[in-house]
């Protein structure tokens, strides 16, 4: 499974990359820290999963989500944030985000979900509602 990680914090990016590479068959194929960089990387690589922070160095993850979804609907995009607001959830869900994870409390849940979808073919896997 190819994963692109869009995260502006070097520390969080390193932590998540380390945890993801410990899952057999999961490969982090790229990193981005800004909106334009993220959109370009995702559309070029077409990964299986994008982990997208809402707050980025330049632009924001929700805008990147909408730009990606304008041309690519099959890539799974999960949002990451430290503060999930109901407005962000609504905007993300409307834009095609499959799930939201709080970086400060739900990293273990995120890793468990990645393990679950990695073990089940995407046509058979269902994620719980946001």
C-alpha positions as CSV (number, residue, x, y, z in Angstrom):
1,X,0.0,0.0,0.0
2,X,1.4,3.4,-1.1
3,X,0.9,6.3,1.4
4,X,1.5,10.0,0.9
5,X,1.9,12.0,4.1
6,X,0.9,15.7,4.0
7,X,2.0,17.2,7.3
8,X,3.9,20.4,8.1
9,X,5.3,19.4,11.4
10,X,8.7,17.7,10.9
11,X,8.3,15.8,14.2
12,X,4.8,14.5,13.5
13,X,5.9,13.6,9.9
14,X,8.9,11.6,11.2
15,X,6.8,9.9,13.9
16,X,4.0,8.8,11.5
17,X,6.5,7.7,8.8
18,X,8.3,5.5,11.4
19,X,5.0,3.9,12.5
20,X,3.7,3.4,9.0
21,X,6.9,1.8,7.8
22,X,6.6,-0.8,10.6
23,X,3.5,-2.1,8.9
24,X,4.5,-4.9,6.4
25,X,3.6,-3.9,2.9
26,X,3.0,-0.2,3.7
27,X,5.3,2.3,2.0
28,X,5.4,6.0,2.5
29,X,6.1,7.2,-1.0
30,X,6.1,10.9,-0.5
31,X,5.8,13.9,1.9
32,X,4.4,17.4,1.5
33,X,4.1,20.3,3.9
34,X,2.0,22.7,1.8
35,X,-1.2,22.7,-0.2
36,X,0.2,23.1,-3.7
37,X,3.0,20.6,-3.1
38,X,0.4,18.1,-1.7
39,X,-1.9,18.4,-4.7
40,X,1.0,18.0,-7.2
41,X,2.5,15.0,-5.3
42,X,-0.8,13.2,-4.9
43,X,-1.9,13.6,-8.5
44,X,1.5,12.6,-9.8
45,X,1.9,9.5,-7.5
46,X,-1.8,8.4,-7.2
47,X,-1.2,6.6,-3.8
48,X,-3.6,4.2,-2.2
49,X,-4.0,6.5,0.9
50,X,-3.3,10.2,1.7
51,X,-2.9,11.3,5.3
52,X,-3.6,15.0,5.1
53,X,-3.2,17.5,7.9
54,X,-5.7,20.3,7.9
55,X,-3.2,23.0,8.9
56,X,-0.3,23.3,6.5
57,X,2.7,25.7,6.0
58,X,1.0,27.2,3.0
59,X,-2.7,26.8,2.2
60,X,-4.7,24.1,4.0
61,X,-5.5,20.5,3.8
62,X,-9.2,20.9,3.2
63,X,-8.6,23.1,0.2
64,X,-6.0,20.5,-1.1
65,X,-8.7,17.8,-0.6
66,X,-11.1,19.7,-2.8
67,X,-8.5,20.3,-5.5
68,X,-7.5,16.6,-5.5
69,X,-11.2,15.4,-5.6
70,X,-11.8,17.7,-8.6
71,X,-9.8,15.2,-10.7
72,X,-9.3,12.1,-8.6
73,X,-12.1,10.4,-6.7
74,X,-10.6,6.9,-6.0
75,X,-7.8,7.8,-3.7
76,X,-8.6,7.4,0.0
77,X,-8.0,10.7,1.9
78,X,-8.0,10.8,5.7
79,X,-7.7,14.1,7.5
80,X,-5.4,14.7,10.4
81,X,-5.7,17.6,12.9
82,X,-5.0,18.7,16.5
83,X,-8.4,20.4,16.7
84,X,-11.3,18.8,14.8
85,X,-14.2,21.3,14.6
86,X,-17.7,20.4,13.4
87,X,-17.3,22.9,10.5
88,X,-14.0,21.1,9.4
89,X,-15.7,17.7,9.6
90,X,-18.7,18.9,7.5
91,X,-16.4,20.6,4.9
92,X,-14.2,17.5,4.8
93,X,-17.0,15.0,4.5
94,X,-18.6,17.1,1.7
95,X,-15.2,17.2,0.0
96,X,-14.7,13.5,0.1
97,X,-12.6,12.9,3.2
98,X,-13.2,9.4,4.5
99,X,-12.1,9.9,8.1
100,X,-10.7,12.4,10.6
101,X,-8.1,11.6,13.2
102,X,-6.9,13.8,16.0
103,X,-3.1,13.8,16.0
104,X,-2.8,14.4,19.7
105,X,-5.1,11.5,20.8
106,X,-5.9,9.1,17.9
107,X,-2.6,8.0,16.3
108,X,-3.0,4.4,17.6
109,X,-6.6,4.4,16.1
110,X,-5.2,5.7,12.8
111,X,-2.5,3.0,12.6
112,X,-5.1,0.3,13.5
113,X,-7.4,1.6,10.6
114,X,-4.5,1.4,8.2
115,X,-3.7,-2.1,9.2
116,X,-7.4,-3.0,8.7
117,X,-7.7,-1.6,5.2
118,X,-4.3,-3.0,4.3
119,X,-5.5,-6.5,5.2
120,X,-8.9,-6.3,3.4
121,X,-9.2,-5.5,-0.4
122,X,-10.5,-2.0,-0.9
123,X,-13.6,-3.2,-2.6
124,X,-14.6,-5.1,0.6
125,X,-13.5,-2.6,3.2
126,X,-15.9,-0.3,4.9
127,X,-14.8,2.4,7.3
128,X,-17.0,3.7,10.1
129,X,-18.7,7.0,9.5
130,X,-16.8,10.2,10.6
